[in-house]
Amino acid sequence: MTNTRHIGDVVLDVKNISLSFGGVKALADISFDVREHEIRAIIGPNGAGKSSMLNCINGVYQPQQGTITFRGRTFSHMNPRQVAEMGIARTFQNLALFKGMNVIDNLMSGRNLKMKSNIFQQALRLPGAQREEMAHREFVERIIDFLEIQPYRKTPVGRLPYGLQKRVDLGRALAMEPQVLLLDEPMAGMNVEEKQDMCRFVLDVNDEFGTTIVLIEHDMGVVMDISDRVVVLDYGRKIGDGVPNDVRNNPEVISAYLGTVH
């Protein structure tokens, strides 16, 4: 069931984005917007350009054409750290966690942008640095409680089941206190129970934290259940955009998913 919190004004506006690798066009003139507090899904068959689109938004790729405007600030060339500092966080399809570190330390790595004391102050355990670390640890503990991973706080992430690793990845992104959260296939590789848990957490993040979410997901049932609006890509082109029911009944979207010959 789609949640019912208030959807606000446009916070992220993607305009005419084109991206090529050599002669291969990954994205061709893509435009869509994202509104405050909504869950905005990006769907499409494999190779449609979905992850490339997220990579443009969070500064991993620099598009050849087009602009991205976040809260009135327009950028076409921005690196991932600058984008994160603006308030956009990202999870990855292939987990980019520190597998040898425990859950707390992985989540603390998401607080790096918020830390004012430098590495020398932290190493010398100066009072100000210690107070700051305590405050960050308290924040991280709240996320651990929220994601229901208390029993695994001190467990090396590499030893956790895949579904829990995905939850830690979400927690690390939340530790950055993002205004917009980009989720790249957060439910890929999960069993039914793990998917249900992750759906609940995505809805709760959106509802309780007020975080705007842009979501790539292959499970159409999930997308139709939790998204406010859906944009559909196919071979780097936008072929649909609207509320889930309109997208579900769009003939071009149906043919793309049924593998009709292009």
BELCOR-V24375 format. One record per run of one state. SS is the DSSP state (helix for helix, strand for strand, loop for the rest). FROM is the first residue (numbers start at 1). TO is the last residue. If there is no record, write none. Layout:
ss,from,to
SS,FROM,TO
SS,FROM,TO
This chain:
ss,from,to
loop,1,9
strand,10,21
loop,22,23
strand,24,35
loop,36,38
strand,39,43
loop,44,49
helix,50,57
loop,58,64
strand,65,70
loop,71,72
strand,73,75
loop,76,79
helix,80,86
loop,87,87
strand,88,90
loop,91,101
strand,102,102
helix,103,109
loop,110,111
helix,112,114
loop,115,118
helix,119,123
loop,124,126
helix,127,146
loop,147,149
helix,150,152
loop,153,155
strand,156,156
helix,157,159
loop,160,161
helix,162,174
loop,175,179
strand,180,184
loop,185,191
helix,192,208
loop,209,211
strand,212,216
loop,217,219
helix,220,226
loop,227,228
strand,229,234
loop,235,236
strand,237,242
loop,243,243
helix,244,248
loop,249,250
helix,251,258
loop,259,262
